[in-house]
């Protein structure tokens, strides 16, 4: 699988799933969309629609993570973490394929 969800990020995802009272079978979908100041933007969301031919799925620290095969090309080796500090709070992406990224960390160029 191209994505590695850290234990800290998985804990936060579980909290969100519980707080939002999502239905059984809801998983974390990680992907890439066109746009952002550097060309591509990271996408995180919850979903229940899984396409066995277009998606890959893994269980990471008790969270089902799904990545579509097109996004996987850009996300190979990416670690998704959760950061909580005085200056910011949120999910972060450590993408070894990014040759350039914006200052906010939400978009990149591969």
C-alpha positions as CSV (number, residue, x, y, z in Angstrom):
1,X,0.0,0.0,0.0
2,X,1.2,3.4,-0.8
3,X,0.0,5.2,2.4
4,X,1.2,4.7,5.9
5,X,-1.2,6.0,8.6
6,X,0.6,6.7,11.9
7,X,-0.8,5.5,15.2
8,X,-1.4,9.1,16.2
9,X,-3.4,9.8,13.0
10,X,-5.4,6.6,13.4
11,X,-6.3,7.6,16.9
12,X,-7.6,10.9,15.7
13,X,-9.5,9.3,12.8
14,X,-11.2,6.9,15.2
15,X,-12.3,9.9,17.4
16,X,-13.8,11.7,14.4
17,X,-15.6,8.5,13.3
18,X,-17.1,8.1,16.7
19,X,-18.0,11.8,17.2
20,X,-19.7,11.9,13.8
21,X,-21.5,8.6,14.5
22,X,-20.7,7.2,11.1
23,X,-22.3,4.1,9.8
24,X,-20.6,0.7,9.9
25,X,-18.2,0.2,7.1
26,X,-17.1,3.8,6.8
27,X,-13.4,4.1,6.0
28,X,-10.8,6.8,5.5
29,X,-10.3,7.6,1.9
30,X,-6.9,9.3,1.1
31,X,-6.3,10.7,-2.4
32,X,-5.0,13.4,-4.6
33,X,-7.0,16.0,-6.6
34,X,-5.8,18.5,-9.1
35,X,-5.4,22.1,-7.9
36,X,-3.7,23.9,-5.1
37,X,-0.9,26.3,-5.4
38,X,1.6,23.6,-6.3
39,X,-0.4,21.5,-8.7
40,X,-2.0,18.7,-6.6
41,X,-3.9,18.8,-3.3
42,X,-4.2,16.0,-0.7
43,X,-7.7,14.8,-0.1
44,X,-8.9,13.1,3.2
45,X,-12.5,12.1,3.7
46,X,-14.8,9.4,4.9
47,X,-16.5,7.1,2.4
48,X,-18.5,3.8,2.2
49,X,-18.2,3.2,-1.5
50,X,-15.4,0.8,-2.3
51,X,-14.5,-0.3,-5.9
52,X,-12.4,-3.5,-5.7
53,X,-10.8,-2.8,-9.2
54,X,-10.1,0.9,-8.7
55,X,-9.2,1.0,-5.0
56,X,-6.8,-0.7,-2.6
57,X,-7.7,-1.1,1.1
58,X,-5.7,-1.9,4.2
59,X,-6.3,-1.9,7.9
60,X,-3.8,0.4,9.7
61,X,-4.0,0.6,13.5
62,X,-7.7,-0.4,13.4
63,X,-8.6,2.1,10.7
64,X,-9.6,1.0,7.2
65,X,-7.7,3.1,4.7
66,X,-8.6,3.2,1.0
67,X,-6.6,4.8,-1.8
68,X,-7.7,4.9,-5.4
69,X,-5.0,3.5,-7.8
70,X,-4.5,6.8,-9.6
71,X,-3.8,8.7,-6.4
72,X,-1.5,5.8,-5.2
73,X,0.9,6.7,-8.0
74,X,1.5,10.1,-6.4
75,X,1.3,8.9,-2.8
76,X,3.6,5.9,-2.8
77,X,5.5,6.0,0.5
78,X,3.5,8.8,2.0
79,X,3.1,8.9,5.8
80,X,-0.1,10.6,7.1
81,X,0.3,11.9,10.7
82,X,-1.6,14.1,13.0
83,X,0.0,17.2,14.6
84,X,-1.3,19.1,17.5
85,X,0.6,22.1,18.7
86,X,0.1,25.7,19.8
87,X,0.4,27.1,16.3
88,X,-1.6,24.5,14.3
89,X,-3.6,21.3,14.5
90,X,-4.4,18.8,11.8
91,X,-3.3,16.0,9.5
92,X,0.1,16.2,7.9
93,X,1.6,14.4,4.8
94,X,5.2,13.4,4.5
95,X,5.4,12.6,0.7
96,X,8.8,11.5,-0.6
97,X,7.5,12.0,-4.2
98,X,6.8,15.7,-3.7
99,X,9.5,17.8,-5.4
100,X,7.8,21.1,-4.3
101,X,5.1,21.8,-1.8
102,X,3.3,24.9,-0.7
103,X,3.9,26.6,2.7
104,X,0.6,25.3,4.2
105,X,1.5,21.7,3.3
106,X,-1.8,20.9,1.6
107,X,-0.6,20.9,-2.0
108,X,2.4,19.5,-3.8
109,X,4.1,19.0,-7.1
110,X,5.4,15.6,-8.1
